[in-house]
Amino acid sequence: MKMALWRRDHAGRPVSPGMIHHSDAGSQHTSIRFTETVALEGLVASIGSVGDAMTTPSLRP
């Protein structure tokens, strides 16, 4: 997460507050440390339903 944010910033595309970070419901994305990092960076977490591929934004009709 930190590397991705750093790269966006240095590419001239900084993250604006409230940007949504969508992920699956994997343990790494639901951990306390990760969710704290998301919040501290000003992002809003969005986690899909377990076993439902249609919660992925790119697959929505």
DSSP file (Angstrom, degrees, kcal/mol; ACC not computed):
  #  RESIDUE AA STRUCTURE BP1 BP2  ACC     N-H-->O    O-->H-N    N-H-->O    O-->H-N    TCO  KAPPA ALPHA  PHI   PSI    X-CA   Y-CA   Z-CA
    1    1 A M     >        0   0    0      0, 0.0     4,-2.5     0, 0.0     5,-0.2   0.000 360.0 360.0 360.0 -51.6    0.0    0.0    0.0
    2    2 A K  H  >  +     0   0    0      1,-0.2     4,-2.4     2,-0.2     5,-0.2   0.901 360.0  49.3 -59.8 -40.9    2.7    2.5    1.0
    3    3 A M  H  > S+     0   0    0      2,-0.2     4,-2.7     1,-0.2    -1,-0.2   0.912 110.5  50.2 -65.4 -42.1    4.7    1.8   -2.1
    4    4 A A  H  > S+     0   0    0      2,-0.2     4,-2.3     1,-0.2    -2,-0.2   0.912 112.4  47.0 -62.4 -42.4    1.7    2.2   -4.4
    5    5 A L  H  X S+     0   0    0     -4,-2.5     4,-2.3     2,-0.2    -1,-0.2   0.901 112.3  50.3 -66.0 -40.8    0.8    5.5   -2.8
    6    6 A W  H  X S+     0   0    0     -4,-2.4     4,-2.5    -5,-0.2    -2,-0.2   0.925 110.9  49.1 -61.8 -45.1    4.4    6.7   -3.0
    7    7 A R  H  X S+     0   0    0     -4,-2.7     4,-1.1     2,-0.2    -2,-0.2   0.901 110.6  50.0 -64.1 -41.0    4.5    5.7   -6.7
    8    8 A R  H ><>S+     0   0    0     -4,-2.3     5,-2.8     1,-0.2     3,-0.5   0.935 111.5  49.4 -60.2 -45.5    1.3    7.6   -7.5
    9    9 A D  H ><5S+     0   0    0     -4,-2.3     3,-1.3     1,-0.2    -2,-0.2   0.915 112.4  46.3 -61.5 -44.5    2.5   10.7   -5.7
   10   10 A H  H 3<5S+     0   0    0     -4,-2.5    -1,-0.2     1,-0.3    -2,-0.2   0.621 107.1  58.5 -76.9 -11.7    5.8   10.6   -7.6
   11   11 A A  T <<5S-     0   0    0     -4,-1.1    -1,-0.3    -3,-0.5    -2,-0.2   0.372 121.6-106.2 -92.8   3.3    4.0   10.1  -10.9
   12   12 A G  T < 5S+     0   0    0     -3,-1.3    -3,-0.2    -4,-0.2    -2,-0.1   0.676  95.4 105.6  82.1  16.9    2.1   13.3  -10.4
   13   13 A R      < -     0   0    0     -5,-2.8    -3,-0.1    -6,-0.2    -4,-0.1  -0.523  51.6-176.2-125.8  64.4   -1.2   11.5   -9.5
   14   14 A P        -     0   0    0      0, 0.0     2,-0.4     0, 0.0    -8,-0.1  -0.205  33.4-102.1 -63.5 153.4   -1.5   11.9   -5.8
   15   15 A V        -     0   0    0    -10,-0.2     3,-0.1    26,-0.0    28,-0.0  -0.597  33.3-139.9 -76.4 129.7   -4.4   10.2   -4.0
   16   16 A S    >   -     0   0    0     -2,-0.4     3,-1.8     1,-0.1    -1,-0.0  -0.687  33.4 -90.3 -89.3 146.5   -7.2   12.6   -3.1
   17   17 A P  T 3  S+     0   0    0      0, 0.0    26,-0.2     0, 0.0    25,-0.1  -0.256 113.4  28.1 -55.7 136.3   -8.9   12.2    0.3
   18   18 A G  T 3  S+     0   0    0     24,-3.5    25,-0.2     1,-0.3    24,-0.1   0.408  79.7 152.7  92.2  -2.0  -11.8    9.8    0.1
   19   19 A M    <   -     0   0    0     -3,-1.8    25,-2.7    23,-0.3     2,-0.4  -0.362  46.5-118.2 -60.5 141.5  -10.5    7.8   -2.8
   20   20 A I  E     -a   44   0A   0     23,-0.2     2,-0.7    -3,-0.1    25,-0.2  -0.692  19.8-160.6 -89.7 131.5  -11.9    4.2   -2.6
   21   21 A H  E     -a   45   0A   0     23,-3.0    25,-2.4    -2,-0.4     2,-0.4  -0.936  15.5-166.4-107.6 107.6   -9.6    1.2   -2.1
   22   22 A H  E     +a   46   0A   0     -2,-0.7     2,-0.3    23,-0.2    25,-0.2  -0.800  17.5 154.7 -98.7 135.9  -11.6   -1.8   -3.2
   23   23 A S  E     -a   47   0A   0     23,-2.3    25,-2.2    -2,-0.4     2,-0.0  -0.914  42.4 -94.5-146.2 172.9  -10.3   -5.3   -2.4
   24   24 A D        -     0   0    0     -2,-0.3    26,-0.1    23,-0.2    25,-0.1  -0.203  48.6 -97.0 -79.3-177.6  -11.4   -8.9   -1.8
   25   25 A A  S    S+     0   0    0     24,-0.2     5,-0.1    22,-0.1    25,-0.1   0.038  71.4 144.7 -93.6  28.2  -12.2  -10.2    1.6
   26   26 A G    >>  -     0   0    0      1,-0.1     3,-1.1     3,-0.1     4,-0.9  -0.237  63.6-110.6 -64.9 156.1   -8.8  -11.8    2.1
   27   27 A S  H 3> S+     0   0    0      1,-0.3     4,-0.6     2,-0.2     3,-0.5   0.822 116.4  58.1 -60.7 -32.9   -7.2  -11.8    5.5
   28   28 A Q  H 34 S+     0   0    0      1,-0.2    -1,-0.3     2,-0.2     3,-0.2   0.814 108.7  46.5 -67.6 -27.6   -4.5   -9.3    4.5
   29   29 A H  H <4 S+     0   0    0     -3,-1.1    -1,-0.2     1,-0.2    -2,-0.2   0.575 114.4  46.2 -90.2 -10.2   -7.2   -6.8    3.5
   30   30 A T  H  < S+     0   0    0     -4,-0.9    -1,-0.2    -3,-0.5    -2,-0.2   0.363  84.4 118.8-109.9   3.3   -9.2   -7.2    6.6
   31   31 A S  S  X S-     0   0    0     -4,-0.6     4,-2.4    -3,-0.2     5,-0.2  -0.331  71.8-122.3 -69.1 152.8   -6.4   -7.0    9.1
   32   32 A I  H  > S+     0   0    0      1,-0.2     4,-2.3     2,-0.2     5,-0.2   0.915 111.1  52.2 -60.8 -44.9   -6.4   -4.2   11.7
   33   33 A R  H  > S+     0   0    0      1,-0.2     4,-2.0     2,-0.2    -1,-0.2   0.910 111.5  46.0 -61.5 -43.1   -3.0   -2.9   10.6
   34   34 A F  H  > S+     0   0    0      2,-0.2     4,-2.5     1,-0.2    -1,-0.2   0.929 112.8  48.9 -66.8 -45.1   -4.0   -2.7    6.9
   35   35 A T  H  X S+     0   0    0     -4,-2.4     4,-2.0     1,-0.2    -1,-0.2   0.853 110.6  52.0 -65.7 -32.4   -7.4   -1.0    7.7
   36   36 A E  H  X S+     0   0    0     -4,-2.3     4,-2.9    -5,-0.2    -1,-0.2   0.912 109.4  49.8 -66.1 -41.7   -5.6    1.5    9.9
   37   37 A T  H  X S+     0   0    0     -4,-2.0     4,-1.9     2,-0.2     6,-0.2   0.919 109.1  51.9 -62.4 -43.8   -3.1    2.3    7.1
   38   38 A V  H  <>S+     0   0    0     -4,-2.5     5,-2.3     1,-0.2    -1,-0.2   0.938 113.7  44.1 -57.1 -47.8   -6.0    2.8    4.6
   39   39 A A  H ><5S+     0   0    0     -4,-2.0     3,-1.7     1,-0.2    -2,-0.2   0.911 110.8  53.2 -65.9 -43.4   -7.7    5.2    7.0
   40   40 A L  H 3<5S+     0   0    0     -4,-2.9    -1,-0.2     1,-0.3    -2,-0.2   0.811 106.7  53.7 -63.3 -29.2   -4.5    7.1    7.9
   41   41 A E  T 3<5S-     0   0    0     -4,-1.9    -1,-0.3    -5,-0.2    -2,-0.2   0.442 120.1-110.0 -84.7   0.2   -3.8    7.6    4.2
   42   42 A G  T < 5S+     0   0    0     -3,-1.7   -24,-3.5     1,-0.3   -23,-0.3   0.637  73.1 136.6  83.0  14.2   -7.3    9.2    3.8
   43   43 A L      < -     0   0    0     -5,-2.3     2,-0.5    -6,-0.2    -1,-0.3  -0.517  51.6-131.0 -91.5 161.7   -8.7    6.3    1.7
   44   44 A V  E     -a   20   0A   0    -25,-2.7   -23,-3.0    -2,-0.2     2,-0.2  -0.965  23.9-132.1-112.6 125.6  -12.1    4.6    2.1
   45   45 A A  E     -a   21   0A   0     -2,-0.5     2,-0.4   -25,-0.2   -23,-0.2  -0.551  22.5-177.2 -80.4 139.5  -12.1    0.8    2.3
   46   46 A S  E     -a   22   0A   0    -25,-2.4   -23,-2.3    -2,-0.2     2,-0.5  -0.971   4.9-172.4-134.8 118.6  -14.5   -1.2    0.2
   47   47 A I  E     -a   23   0A   0     -2,-0.4   -23,-0.2   -25,-0.2   -22,-0.1  -0.951  16.5-133.2-118.9 130.7  -14.4   -5.0    0.6
   48   48 A G        -     0   0    0    -25,-2.2     2,-0.1    -2,-0.5     5,-0.1  -0.186  33.0 -87.1 -73.9 168.5  -16.4   -7.3   -1.6
   49   49 A S    >   -     0   0    0      3,-0.3     3,-1.5     1,-0.1     2,-0.2  -0.466  51.7 -95.3 -73.4 147.3  -18.6  -10.2   -0.5
   50   50 A V  T 3  S+     0   0    0      1,-0.3    -1,-0.1    -2,-0.1     3,-0.1  -0.477 106.8   2.3 -65.6 126.7  -16.9  -13.6    0.0
   51   51 A G  T 3  S+     0   0    0     -2,-0.2     2,-0.6     1,-0.1    -1,-0.3   0.604 100.6 116.5  75.1  13.1  -17.2  -15.7   -3.1
   52   52 A D    X   -     0   0    0     -3,-1.5     3,-1.6     1,-0.1    -3,-0.3  -0.864  39.3-176.9-119.7  98.0  -19.0  -13.1   -5.2
   53   53 A A  G >  S+     0   0    0     -2,-0.6     3,-1.7     1,-0.3     6,-0.2   0.734  77.2  73.6 -64.1 -22.1  -17.0  -11.9   -8.2
   54   54 A M  G 3  S+     0   0    0      1,-0.3    -1,-0.3     4,-0.1     5,-0.0   0.530  79.7  72.7 -73.9  -3.3  -19.6   -9.4   -9.1
   55   55 A T  G <  S+     0   0    0     -3,-1.6    -1,-0.3    -6,-0.2    -2,-0.2   0.576  72.8 101.2 -83.2  -8.2  -18.6   -7.2   -6.2
   56   56 A T  S X> S-     0   0    0     -3,-1.7     3,-2.1    -4,-0.2     4,-0.6  -0.662  77.0-136.8 -76.0 123.4  -15.4   -6.3   -8.2
   57   57 A P  G >4 S+     0   0    0      0, 0.0     3,-1.1     0, 0.0    -1,-0.1   0.828 100.4  56.7 -52.4 -38.6  -16.1   -2.8   -9.8
   58   58 A S  G 34 S+     0   0    0      1,-0.2    -4,-0.1     3,-0.1    -2,-0.0   0.689 107.4  50.3 -70.0 -15.5  -14.7   -3.7  -13.2
   59   59 A L  G <4 S+     0   0    0     -3,-2.1    -1,-0.2    -6,-0.2    -5,-0.1   0.492  83.5 109.6 -99.3  -4.6  -17.1   -6.6  -13.5
   60   60 A R    <<        0   0    0     -3,-1.1    -5,-0.1    -4,-0.6    -6,-0.0  -0.463 360.0 360.0 -72.0 143.1  -20.3   -4.7  -12.6
   61   61 A P              0   0    0      0, 0.0    -1,-0.1     0, 0.0    -3,-0.1   0.506 360.0 360.0 -66.9 360.0  -22.7   -4.2  -15.5
